[in-house]
């Protein structure tokens, strides 16, 4: 059955922007800004479903599962960004968050005709990655009906994995497509059908919420500091030193020594300083508290 894409809100014309080509540059910028100003409220309306999705992610990661972001085009690229950002920010292993891009990795930079329409390939890509019940699959699709994404979610269901769909449309999306469907209704785009704009911004906001809230619940953040960051650049080394200094109550020079004694782990160094214990004891305290720094430093 051929789908009528014109019925989708993300494909309709925006009556507020029909004279876009006649506007001056300042007017174009103002129009873009005014349209974007509505996105936060649309995302807020989905908070209950985003919270449910976070619960699924936390549960699966605690069981040793992975988070697989699946998408095509702009949606797939947003998944790539999300998967790539978790290891340096939160110290997660590279296997934890993975991106599955319709058409393969080369489609991050260039589109491939028909890739997003291949439902069978969406399922096949999850079989290649041996999806299992402990995993969570996050389908990303502005329309909510991208065949590649729906195929992947179908395969996830067959394997018992948790399924989350992030879209900007509810119309014609199968009810059984996901365990949680987060649909941020952004409406018609500034340029009709260009979902890299408002839909893309809304999607990125939702993905930020999903991953940040999940990492906080997993103990990767203390107060508002990334205590599990990986020190892979001078900036991150400096940030790690400041975090240990702040939370350990020592000078930055002492923080450098503590980090060295802790094998480079900011979290371990903080426990060593706050509890006045050895590296081994600090690591044990963290293990006993499921990696939660608060529990390890507050007797």
N, C-alpha and C positions, 0 to 999 in steps of 0.2 A: 504494500500500500504506500503510495507516494504521500509524503507528509506536506501539509500546507503550512510552510514556514511563515507565511504572511500573517497567520493568526497569533504568532508569538509577540509578546509586548516588546521584546528586545529588537524586533524587526520593523515595528511600525514607525511612521514618521513622527517626529516631535514637532508639534505645532508652534512651539516657542522658538524654534531655531530655523524656520523655513526661509529666513532672509539672511542666513549666515554669510553667504558669499557677497552680500552687499554691505556688510559691516566693516568698520575700520578695525585696525588691530586692537586698540583698547577695548572696543565694543565686543570683539570676539573673545578676548580674555575675560571680560566681565560676564559674558554669556556662559563660558565654560565654568567659571567660578560659581555662578548662581545655580547652575545645574548640579554641580558637585555638592553644593551645600545641603542638598536633600538626602544625601546618601547615609549619613550617620543615623538619622532617624529611621530609615528603612532597615538598617542593620540592627538597631535597637529592638525593633519589633520581632526579631528572630532570636533574641536572647534565650528564651526557654529551650528552643531546639539546639542552639549552640551549646548550652549547658549540658544537655543530654548527650550530645556528641562528645564533649570533653570527657564525660563519665565513661563512655565506651573506649576512648583512646587511653585514658589512665588505666582502666582495667586490663586492656590488652597488653600495654607496655609492661605493666607489673607482672604479667604472666610470661614475659619474654618474647612477646610478639613484636611485629614491625608495623610501621605506618607507611602505606603505599599510596602515593598521590598519583591519580590517573587523570589525564586530560589530553585535549587536542588544541592546537593553535595557542591563542593567548592563555586559555585556561591551563593547558599543559605546561606552558612556560612559567606560570605562577606557581604551579606545583614543583617545578624544578628549583625555583628560587627558595621555596619553603624548605625543601629537603636539604638543599645546599647550606642553608643558614643555621640549621640546628647544631651540627657538630662544633663549629667555632664558638657559638654563643653559649651553648649549654653542655658542652663536653660529651655529647652523645656519640656512640660508635657509628661508623659510617653505614652499617647495615640497618640501623634502626629506622631511618627515614629514607625512602627511595622514591624516585619519580619515574613514572611510566608514561612516555610521550608517544602519542599516535604518530606512526611513521618512523619511529626511532629517534635516537639522539640528534641526528642531523637536522631534524625538524624544529629544534630549538632555534635555529638560525634561518631556516628556509622552509617554506610550506611544501607539502607533498600532496599532489592531487589525489583525492579520494581517501586519504588516510583516516580522517575522522569518521568516514562512513562505513568503515570495516568493523562491524560488530564482532565477527569471528576472531579477528586479530586482537581485539580487546580482551576476549576470553583467553586466547592463546598466550598473550603476554603475561597473564597471571599464572597460567600453568607453567610457563618457563621459570617463573620466580617461585614456584611451589608454594602458593598461598595456602595458609592453614588456619584452623580455628582461632589460634592465638593472635592472628594479624587483624589489622583494621585497614580497610580500603576506603580512601577518600576520593570519590569521583568529583571532578570539577568540570562543570559545563554551564555556560551562561544560559543556554536555552533549556537545559535539563533533559534534552532528548538526543544528545550526541550518541550515535550508535556505538562508537568505539568505547565510550565510557559506560554505557548501559550493558554492553557485552562483558566488560570487566566486572561490573557489579553483579551480574548474573553468575559469573564464575565464582566470585567471592561468596555468594549465597550457597552455591553448591558445595563449597569447601567449609562452610560454617564460619567464615570470617565476619567481623563486624563491618557494616556498610554505612557510609555517610555520603550524601550527595549535597554538594554546594552549587546552587544555581541562582539565577535571577528571574525565574519563571516557574509557575505552577501548572499552567495550562498544558494538557496532553502528557504530562510526566506520569508514568505508570506509578500507581500507589505502592506497588511492591518493589520499586526500584532500589530502595534503601531502607535501613532500619531507622535512620533519621534523615529527613530531607530539609535542609536549610535553604529556604527560597527568599532571597532579598529582592523584593520587587522594586527595581530601579526605574522601570518604564522605558520609553523610547530614548534612544541615544541622541546626542547632539548631532552626530552624523549617522543617519539611519543604518542600523546593523553593525556599527563599529563598536563591538562589545569590549574592545580594549579600553574604552573610555569609562563611563559610569559603572557598567557591569564589572569591568576589570578592577576598578578601585574598590567597589563593594566586596568583590571576591577576595581581594588582598586583605581587606580589613577582617573578614571572617576567618581567613587562614591564620592571620596574626593571633586572633582570639583563641582559636583552637590550639595552636601550638604553644603560645605563651601560658595559657591557663593550664594546659597539660603539664608543661615543664615545671610550673610553680608547684602543682600538686605532687609532682615526683621529687621535689626537694632540690631542684636545680637553681632555685632562687631563694635568697634569704633577705628579708625586708624587700628592697628593690635592687639588690645587687646580684649579678650573675656569678655565683660562687663556684660554678663548675666549668668556667670558661677555659678554652684551650689557648695557651700562650704561643701563637704561631706568627706573631708580628711584634714589632717594637711597641706598637700602641697597646696590644693586648698584654704584653709583659708589664708595661707601665700600669695598666688598669688592674691587673692582678696584684701588683705590689701595693697599690692604693687601697684595694679592698681588704687585703690582709692587715694593712696598717690601721684602717678604720675599725674593722671588726675585732682585730686582735689587741687594739689599744696600745700599739707600739709605734716607733718611728719607722719611716720607710726603709732606713738602713737595716733595722732589726727585722723588718718584714722580708727583706731580701734573704737574710740568713735563715729565717723560718721557712721560706719557700724552698730553699735549697735542701734543708733538712727534711722537708716533707715530700721530696721528690718532684717538686714543681706543682703540687696540688694545693690550690688556695684553700679549699675546704679543709683538708687535713692540717694545713698550717694553722688555720684559725682555731681548730679544736686543740691542737698542741699548745697554743698560746693561752687560750681561755681556760683550759683545764690543767695546764702545766703537766702534760703527759708526753710520753714518747710517741714517735710516729706510729709504732705498732699499736699502742693503746688507742691512739686517735682513730686509726683505721677501724679498730674493733668497735669503738663507740659509734662510729658512723654506720657500720654494718648492723649493729644492734638496733639502730633507729631508722632503718630502711633508707639510709642516705640523707636523712633530714638533719640539717645542721642545727636547727633550733633544739631538737631533742638531744643532740650530742653535746651541746655546750651549756644546756640549762639543766643541772642536776635536780 
